[in-house]
Amino acid sequence: MEEIEIILHILKKNNSRMRIRICILFILVADAVFAQESVRTKLNGKIIANTMDLEGVYVINLKTEKSTMTEKEGYFSIAAIPGDTLLFSAVHLEGMRIGLEQEHFQKELFIVKMKPVITYLKEVVVKKYDNINAFSLGIISKGKKSYTPAERKLYTATSLSPTASSNGMAGGSISLDPLLNLISGRTKMLKKELEVEKKEMFLRQLDAMFDENHFINVLKIPLEYVKGFKYYAVENERFTTVLKTKNKTNIEFLMISLAKKYNEIIVCENE
């Protein structure tokens, strides 16, 4: 910007022809300066922490709202310029923000040091292993549909499968329970229970993928409204469809859109 100030000073002391030439030069310099400010370059970096799990750390440029995730061993690349702020977030690492400066781009590799989250447990927690289930243990044959507790109740209440007759002879009868359940309203109640179970599963998935700081610092949700936002998100059918894919980047982009709408609702309620 010093070049522009020098040109303005020269303009005051020269004739009209010289002023025209300097004006042209001024425009060219200004275009070059503004172009340089707006074009973002690829910043290559690496996260270092006292843990072997450095893959999948979320890296967000808060100015452009563009994001990426670290690859194996913590390497990442993201478009940025000096003045941008990068947010680093992961469930097992303490979140941090870094304001980028010119020196960060002059190095071959931008090193980011993060600290693991240390949790002191007061009780024993039994961890669920997804690879150990009824299929892997041979209890249920592979290919057969697996039901949640709510799904099993609904299936039992509405199934019209024939059962063998009580005397063990050929033939059988169809249970009247599904019809009675329909008339009594129990089927409708079980369907609602199934919907509640699905939403609880979505909420647990959100808690596992994003910590509380992510909702507060990235999505700008006030602390006392974080829980309400989660319920608001899982009520959105489009969001739950994306949530089922477990694609963290797509989920984050859609959450940003929902968070903007939710914050607008908060402002209207408080007016």
Secondary structure by P-SEA (a helix, b strand, c coil): caaaaaaaaaaacccaaaaaaaaaaaaaaaaaaaaaaaccccccbbbbcccccccbbbbbccccccbbbbcccccccccccccbbbbbbccccccbbbbbcccccccccbbbbbbcbbbbbcbbbbbbbcccccccccccccccccccaaaaaaaaacccccccccccccbbbbbaaaaaaaaaaaaaaaaaaaaaaaaaaaaaaaaaacccccccccccccccaaaaaaaaaaacaaaaaaaaacaaaaaaaaaaaaaaaaaaaaaaaac
